[in-house]
Amino acid sequence: MKLTIKNLKPRNPFVVASLRRAAGAHRQGASTQRQASRRELQREIDRLRPSR
């Protein structure tokens, strides 16, 4: 015998959709920003290095 319990309040259909996707602003993480800064710095150093 199965026991079924009715929900007292109806569910909000928009909440499920917003939780499934990454809602809100999308920014780079801290590690990604550090890596980008390192790459940019290395490019700048290579550009300033005298050619042989």
MODA-V967659 format. One record per backbone hydrogen bond with DSSP energy under -1.0 kcal/mol. CO is the residue of the C=O (numbers start at 1). NH is the residue of the N-H. E is the energy in kcal/mol with one decimal. If there is no record, write none. Layout:
BEGIN
co = (CO | CO)
nh = (NH | NH)
e = (E | E)
END
This chain:
BEGIN
co = (14 | 15 | 16 | 17 | 21 | 29 | 30 | 31 | 32 | 33 | 34 | 35 | 36 | 37 | 38 | 39 | 40 | 41 | 42 | 43 | 44 | 45)
nh = (18 | 19 | 20 | 21 | 23 | 33 | 34 | 35 | 36 | 37 | 38 | 39 | 40 | 41 | 42 | 43 | 44 | 45 | 46 | 47 | 48 | 49)
e = (-2.0 | -2.1 | -1.6 | -1.3 | -1.5 | -2.1 | -2.2 | -2.3 | -2.2 | -2.2 | -2.4 | -2.4 | -2.4 | -2.5 | -2.4 | -2.3 | -2.1 | -2.4 | -2.5 | -2.1 | -1.8 | -1.4)
END
